[in-house]
Amino acid sequence: MNSNSGTIGRWQGAGLMATTLLGTGVFILPQMTIEKAQSGALVAWILLTLAIIPVALVFGRLASVFPHAAGPAYFVEKAFGRTAGRTIGLIFLLVVPMGAPAAILMTFQFVNALIPISGWSKVGVEVLVIFGLFLINLRGIQVSAKLQFGLTLCIVAVVMVLFGANSFQPGQLTTLASHGMPEMPTVMMAAGIAFWSFLGIEAMTHLADDFRRPQQDMIPAMMMGTILVGVIYVACTLLLLLVPTDKSVAMIGVFDQVLGGYGAQVIGILGIASGLATVNVYAASAARLVWSFSCEGILPRFFAVKNAHGVPIRALAALLSVMASVIVLTYISGQELEHLIAWSNSVFVVIYLMAMLAAAKLLPRHNWPLVALGCVFCVVLAFALGASMSYVLVLILVVAPFLWWQKSHIIRKQSLTVPESLL
């Protein structure tokens, strides 16, 4: 099934990885974590960045040894069997349309900073944006990878300029101290939100087949992207703590104070572009998973079609259509952004944990320390998410029995079929 002709190099992959992780949250999530934990948000980001490195290494090694469009679902299936792997794959598919409204809601906070828009007009623009992503993906992910590499450089440059232009005065250190000592419960809450920033590590494994040299380039690309993103989030959080502002998007206020204006334009445009980049990568990776499942007979064969550029066109169209529908339903039901983030995070905690356990069986024993650290990270994060973990438990209780029934049904049909040679 891995018939793609690789087109992504190491640096393009690093840009794709970094922009995916920076995504919608680069100028929003630090603000949300500070609202939860004050100075504890800085501790949360530092700890989260250090803790995610073993997870990224394990995913990189799995993807370089077992490149496959199904990503974590394929790893889990090889380690624990068909039902477990396909359960992971389907809950991933079910959370991507759920995560899209959260990503779009974040992105449109920047849109509102440039052009105030609300109500059904906003919903209509969001749906048009999803249609635009469909057009971008028609020629394959390599086009997006090149654009996103440039976008990553722009975001890094802006953060570096802000950090360099800010003169660290004694008054700012007093402001930082005024936030009080970090408290572990609030640090955990902040980490539960901040985890959203690192969703995308597993999405890269779906695209391993799009790398020209996955065994040589996958791990360096993932590590460069992960570390760079962690540093940027820590820097943004520190800036927000040092430079208080009353703007609805705090990073815009910081830009205005440090550089004298145009924050809405610069931060707004970068925020919109990076947000759309995140949705774009998840749409591309999930479409490849739908295509893979279609080839295996889990989903209808209708989706097992690619265009001339190797894009699973029908799967992509179906996924983006579902995303557009969920956006409309989210507006009607009035769901809050924080809830959507927590529910999505709960699914990825389980996916990451199962991938770590699969790595313990599939990779050589010298990888076990990394795997153990990855498992501890997932368990701690599940504790931090608390009641939100019930969302993924409900998905598993629905999906796993269905897949078990499907497997039993296929075996029963095969056993009832009499070979022609026996007639």
Buried (B, 14 or more C-beta within 10 A) or exposed (E): BBEBEBBBBBBBBBBBBBBBBBBBBBBBBBBBBBEBBBBBBBBBBBBBBEBBBBBBBBBBBBBBBBBBBBBBBBBBBBBBEBBBBBBBBBBBBBBBBBBBBBBBBBBBBBBBBBEEBEEEEBBEBBBEBBEEBBEBBEBBBBBBBBBBBEBBEBBBEBBEBBBEEBEEEEEBEEBBEEBEEBBEEBBBBBBBBBBBBBBBBBBBBBBBBBBBEBEEBBBBBBBBBBBBBBBBBBBBBBBBBBBBBEBEBBBBBBBBBBBEEEBBEBBBBBBBBBBBBBBBBBBBBBBBBBBBBBBBEBBEEEBBEBBEBBBBBBBBBBBBBBBBEBBBEBBEEEBEBBEBBBBBBBBBBBBBBBBBBBBBEBBEEEBEEBBEBBBEBBEBBBEBBEEBBEBBEEBBEEBBEEBBEBBEEEEEEEEEEEEEEEE
